Amino acid sequence: MPVNIANQKLFVKSYFASSVGEGMAQARTDLGPDALLLNTRESPPEARHLGDYEVVFGVASGVRKPPPTTGGDAVEDLRQRIEKVRELVTRMAKPSWPSANGTDLLEESLVNAGVDLEMAREISESARQRASARTPLQMGRRRLAEPDPDTVFSAALEEISNRFEVAPKLERISTLVGPPGAGKTTTIVKLAVAHGLAVGRPVHLLSTDHYRIAAVEQMRTYAAILGVPFQSCETTVALAHAINAAPDNALVLVDTPGYSRAALEESGGDLAAFLSGRQDIDTHLVLTASTRPRDQRRIADSFQIFRPSKLLFTRLDETDAYGSMFCEAARRKLPLSFVAAGQLIPEDLAAATKQLITESLVRELPKAIRAVA
């Protein structure tokens, strides 16, 4: 029976146990079904020997624990108590979360930003736990307090940020690999200007792309405009010689063919074996930000034979959904290096940042939460 505690004193008692559920069961047995759950937390260091968790219950003065049942009712009474404990533990694990039409708003926001459903659910669940851990329990209530929109937003940003890394730098020898049309050649030139010529560092451009018509001539033209050495390498042996011949202080950038899956299986093995076997070569896998997550995963899988050390995304100007970028970085545990958002050289190239990705994924979340709060 509900207890009206207005104008009554509240008797508060802590229970220590190895789990929250065990502590709640002790409290219910000791204080009776009218006891109110007030707080749960990990036990402080000085009380850790009593149990890993502290569960705080309160009961209005004058409310007594009902006498124990006997006979056949004992089993049923025990069953009901266990169900109550299970329900309370479930509520603690999954507190109320702002939603629209029954849909988790954070999950929905992430999916709309291009994050695949499975990962969106994982992030939402983890962010929910983060937000709830920062929200105090309301006295005299049996459920956790609603996380406020700012707490939800901060927890989401933190959870997303912890799932990927950025490393916006080039090693002395760097190469770009990726599918056709990803923008490798243009990005190579942007990198040459921004991270070579602009800082007074000599640049050597190399190309192994002898499959695409006029690809070599295109790179040769770029090299002439920039005033830097260029060499076409039709074999991995020639590529090794060109790399070894470059000055030790030069930034060596290697362009490669755009391989489809079929072409990769047919003719990409030698180059992949060479690049993956050279520890001094920094291989960036170039993908387009506008590609769907499912296709992005399939493409990235096919280029695993190159053992890329970083991910570089192009065509950010063609989409405002950066979910596929985040998913690949998080799934493969590879840092993001650079992002490109157009054809201007070198203006449309930028260092990858966590802020760019995290805020784009939950951009509309605070407004959506406040709308239904």
N, C-alpha and C positions, 0 to 999 in steps of 0.2 A: 504494500500500500504506500503511495507517495507520502512523504513527510513534509509538512509545512514547517520550515525552520525559522520563519519570521519571528523576531522577538525571542528567539531561543539561543542558548549558547551552543557552540559546536565543539564537540570533543574530537580532537585530531590525534591520530596515531600513525606512526611509520612502521612498515613491515619490510624486512630485508630478506631477499631470497635469491636463488640462482637464476631465476627468470621472472619477468613481469607477471606472467600468468600464475606462477606459483605464489608470488606475493599477494596477488589479488584473491586467490583462493583462500589463503590464510586470513586475510582481512574479512572476507565474507563469512568465514566460519566463526571468527572471533566476534565481529560486530553485528552480524546479521544482514539480511538482504536490503535493509534501508540505508546502509552505509553509502556515503558518496565518495567517488573517486576524485581526489583533489590534485594529485601530481604523480608523475613517474620520472625517474632519472637514474643514471648510473650512480652507484654508491660512492660517496666521497672517500678519499684515501683512508681516512681514519676509521671508516666503518666497513671497508672492503672485506674484512675477515668475517663479517656477518652475512654477506651475500653480495652478489654482483650488482643487484638492482634494489633501489628503494622505492616502495609504493606507499603513497600517503593517502589515507582514507579519513573521512570525518563522519560523525553521526551526531544528530541533535541530542542534547541532554534530555534524559527522560525516555528516550526510545530504547527499549531493551531488545536484546537478541531473543528471538522466539525460542521456546523450549524445544529440545531435540525431538524429532519424530521417532517413533518406534515401529516395530513390526514391519508390515509390507510397505508402508509409506516411506521407509528410510531410503530404499533404492530409488524411488521416484524423486524424492527430495534431492538426493545426491545428483541425479541426472539433470534436474533443473538448474542446480547450482553450477554444474559443469558447463551447461549451455550458456548461462549468463556470463561466466568467465570467458568462454570462447568468443561470445559476442563483443565483450568489452575489449579483448585483445585485438580482435579484428578491427574495431573502430580506432584503436590506437595505431595500428599499422597502416590504416587507410583513412585518415581524417577526411572530413568533408572538403571538397575541392571545387572552386568556382567552375561552373559548366553552363553550356548553352544547349538546351534540348538534349540533355544527358550526355553530351560529348565533352571530353576533357579538353579545355581550351588550350592548354599548353601543347598537348599532343596534336590538336587540330592546327595550331599555329605552325608547328614544326613540319607537319605534312604539307601544308600549303607552301612552305618555304622550300620544299623539295626533299626533305628528309624522309627516308623510307619508314614505313609504318612500324616495323619492329623496333628500330632504333628510337623512333619518336616515343614509343611507349616506355622503353627503358629510361630515357631521359626524364620523361614526365614523372615516373614513379620515384626516381632518385631525387628529383627536384622537390617533389611533394614531401619526401622525408626530410630534406634539408630545411624547407620552409616550416614544417611542423615542429622541428626541433628548436626553432627560434621563437615559436609562439607559445606564451605561457598558458597554462590551463586556467580556465575560468572557475573560480571557487563556486562550489555548490552545483556544478553541472557534470554530467556524465559523459561528455564528449569533448574532444579537443576544440579549441577556439579556431575559427576560420582564419587562415593566413591572409594578411592584407595584401593588396595588389603589389605594393613595393617589395614586400618580402618574397612573394612568388617570383617577381621579375628578377630580383637579385639572385635567388636560388637557381633559377633557370640559367642565367648568365654564367654563374659559377660552375654549374654542372656541365654545360656545353664546353666552357673554356678548359675544363680539366680533361676533356676527352681527345684533344688534339694539340699539336705543337706547331710552331713556325720556326723557320731557319732561313731568313732572307739573305743568303750569301752565296758566292761562287768560289769554288776551289780553283786552283791555277789551271787545271784542265777540266773543263766542264762540257758535257754533251747533252743534247736534247733528243729524246726519242718520243714517238707517239704515232697516232693514226693519221691518215691523210687529211689535209685540210685543218689541222689543229693550230696552224700558225707558227710552226717551229722556226722557219727561216726568218720571218719578220721579227720574231722574238729574239733570235740570235743577234740580229743587228741591233735591236734595242739594248740588249745586254752589253754588246760591244761598246756602244756609245756611253751608256750610263755608268758602267762599272769598269771600263777600260779607258777610253779616250778622255772622258770627262774628269778623271782623276789622274791623268798623266801617265797611265800605264800602257805599255805597248800591247797590241792585240794581234793575234794570228787567227785567221779564219780557215777552217778545214771543212770539206764536204765529202760525204760518202754517198750522196744522192745522185747516182748515175742512172737511176731508173726513170725518173720523171723528166719529161721533155723540157729542155732549157733550164732545168734546175741549177746546173752548174754555172751556166751563163748568168743566171739571176744573182747568184751569190758572188760571182766574179765582179759583176757590175756594182753591187753593194760595196765590195772591198775596195774597188777603184774610187768610188765616191768618198769613202771614209779614209782612203789613203793607207790601207793596211795590207799586209801580205795575205795571199790566198793560195790554197792548193787543193786540187781535186784528188781524192784517194779512192781508187776503184777496188782495192783489196785491203784487208786488215794489215797485211805486211806493209803496204805503202802508208797506211794510217799510222802505224807504229813508228816508222821512220820519220814521218812529218812531225809527230808529237815530240820525238826525241831530239829533233833538229831545232825546235823552237827555243829561244832564249829562256833562261831560268826565271827571268822576271816578267815574261810575257803571259798575258791571259790567253789561253788557247781554247777556242770555242769550236765545237764539232757539230755540224749539221748532219742529220741522217735522213734516210728515205721515210716517207709516210707509209707505214706498213698496214695493209688490211690483214685480217686474220689469216686468209689464205696465203697472201704474199709472205707473211711472217713465217708460216710453217715451211714455205717453199724455199725462201732465200734469206731469211733473217737470222738463221742459226749461227753463222760464222761471226757476224758482227756482235750478236748478243753474247756469244762465248768470249769474244775479245774484250768487250766493255765490262762484263761482269767479272772477268778475271784480273782486271787492272784496278788495284786498290787506290791508285792515284787519280782515277777518273771519277768525277762527280756527275752521276747520271740523273737528270731531271726528266720525269715522265710528264709530257705535256698533254693535257686534256682540256676539253672545252666546258666551261661552266654551264652552258645551256643544254648539255646532254642529260637525259633522264637518268636517275640513280641506277636503275636496273641495267641500262646500256653502259653506263659508266663503269659499273662493276665488271661487266663482261669484257670491256676493252682493257681495263687495267689488269685483269687476270691474264690476258693474252700477252701482256708486256712484262710479266713477272720474270721471264727468262733473262731480262736485262738487269735484274736486281737493282732497280732504281733506288736512290737514296733520298730523293725529294719529289714532291709533286708541284707542278707549275700549271696554273689554269689561265686560259685565254677566253676571249669573248664575254667578258663580264658585262659588256655594254648590250648584250643581246638578251639578258635575263636579269630579273631582280630576285630570283630564287637561288640562293647559294647552297641549298641543302646537299646537292650532290658533291660539292667540294668538301664540305664538312664530313659527309659519310665516308668518302674514300680516305681522307686523312685519318679519321678516327678508326676505321676498320683495319687499315693497313699499318697503322702506327708509323706513318711516314710524315715528316713535317712539310708544311707548305712553304715554298720558297718565294715565288713571285706571282703576281697576277697582272694580266694585260686586258685592257678594255677598249681597244681600237687599233687603228693602223698608224697613228702618229708616232714618229721615231724621234726621241725616245720617250716623249711625254706620256704615252699610253702604257707605261710600265710602272709598276709600284711594288714595293716590298709587301709581302703578305703580313697581315697583323691579325691578332686574335679578335680585336675589337671589330674589324670589318666583318668577320664571319659571325661572331656571337650575336651582335646587335641586329644583323640582317635576319637572323632566324626567328627572333622574337620581337620584331619591330612593332607589331600591332598588339602584342599581348597585354600591356598595362591598360590600354583603352578598352579592350575586350573584357578583361576581368572586372573593371569598374562598372561596365555596362550591366553586368548580371549580379554584381555583389549586393 
